[in-house]
Amino acid sequence: MTETTPYDADRARFTREALARLVLCDEAVDVADSAGGLVATGNDPDCGPGGRVSQALQLVELAERALASAVVYERERGSSWAEIAQYLGTGAAEAEARFAAHLTEWDTAFTVPYRLDETGRKRLPRLPPAAYDPEDARTFLDRWALLRRIGIDDRQAVSRGLRMAAPEEDTPPAMS
């Protein structure tokens, strides 16, 4: 299934590194928002026994997804397995083995943008939403950061640091 996607033109303006960074930003938002749910105590009486453990476990799972996205981003920006492994407290081969499936999935999504759902009738994008529709993600993430005063009053706290693809150079028409 190698069809085009509705967002191919938008995505072409972004480097793979920038797309990976948007995915990492989006995963970080999920982690932050989930962690925020553990802060307030007012609803504790409404939470069943063990409920806060469930929330904390979800936070760990979201953090694991963010970690995998960080590894994809670091590989896209040229970090070696040894450099990544240093922060994981492991060897390069072990780090590569741990995250190989995530990188394969990331690479595959650029050549085969869709997969079929379990019924075989519905096409699902392979790229994470932030990389599939990067313009929408960039707008959302800049607004999220502004509202939380990340980067203080920077209206482009996320998008400002993205490395965009070089615009296609205009070639002069051939002389006849």
Number of C-alpha atoms within 10 A of each C-alpha: 10 11 9 12 13 10 13 13 11 14 20 15 18 21 17 22 20 23 28 27 26 27 26 24 22 23 23 19 17 17 20 14 12 18 16 11 14 14 8 8 8 7 8 12 8 8 9 8 10 8 12 14 11 11 15 15 12 15 21 15 13 20 18 14 18 21 17 20 26 20 24 26 22 18 17 18 16 11 13 13 17 16 15 19 17 12 10 13 10 12 15 17 11 15 20 18 10 11 15 15 12 17 18 11 13 18 16 14 19 14 13 16 20 20 16 13 11 8 7 8 9 11 14 11 16 20 21 19 14 22 26 23 19 23 18 13 21 24 14 15 22 20 18 17 20 18 12 10 13 15 13 11 12 14 19 16 20 23 18 12 10 17 16 17 14 10 9 7 6 6 6 6 6 5 4 3
